[in-house]
Amino acid sequence: MGIRAGSSEPRTDDLVLALDFGGTKLAAAIVDLGQEKIVSPVVRQQTPVSEGASGTLKAMIACGQQALAAFEQPERIKAVGISFGGPVSNDRKRVLLSNHVSNWDGVPLVDEISQAFQLPAVMDNDGNVAALGEWWFGGHRLMDNLAYIQISTGVGGGFILNRQLYRGSGLAGEPGHYIVDVNGPLCSCGRHGCLESVCSGWAIARQGREALLKGSGSCPTLIRLSQNKPEAVNAAMVFEACRALDPDCVAIVQSALSNLAFMVVNLITCLDPQVAVLGGGLTRSRDIFEKYFMSVLVEQMHPFFKERCRIEFSALNGNELLLGAALLTQVQA
Ligand SMILES: [Zn+2]
């Protein structure tokens, strides 16, 4: 597998409809691979979780049609690139599962999208798609080896090794399910103590709720931000309460981000990439990541790797999935 055209350059004339099926948000836009940018409005909406896979698919098709309608020459679109927030089949035609939306199991999403837009379509999971986007559009395309870690609602990742997306036998790139504490909380995969169960949007929100319910009074800022309603707590509130030095929230963030740092250190030791890029919504709280993640990472990094591997945060402002999905149409299977 490699980027088409032998020269390692994507074809310069292609316009692609890119679709991003996230656990909490859907997004659609048109990407000009020659200009290397999004050339339509980005149409976004909340994922209609309660409507299951069929409602989500319908909503995404409407988002895609809206992006096409806003583009002057929709007839120039050559293909559709799909990022899916969950594992996909080895042939990347079907969804295996979504942890956030029901009834996705086995859905032939590539055929459904291809039929809906009357265009060829390709798909991959969001970790691989974002890794591809970061590598090519994030200023790293001269590098042969890149590890990408995404920290948002869940934790995902993808690896570019020897200038190719590494898929293993199909499911490689699931750093969210590295076990960091075998006695830890229950994970969405059914096991205990995966990284995602302590350091992800949902895990940090869950721990904030638990702190509130404990009623120890060690999280006054979180109580104020959530109006003392556990169900209202989200990860952004826990970060804010951590900044205000609520003891419970500092402890949650410290534990979550040091576990993330241990995983990244281990990943670097295994893969020896030239760069490790962190992206996803949570990483945009850069002050929190500098203080509680980078400090641990620098301390724990194996001395051999300190000089070899750069650690960077995504500079693509959350567009790595749409850009990567578009580029997927240029990647040979
Ligand atoms: Zn897990």
Residues whose N, C-alpha, C, O or C-beta is under 5 A from the ligand:
A	BS01	ZN	G176 H177 C187 S188 C189 C194
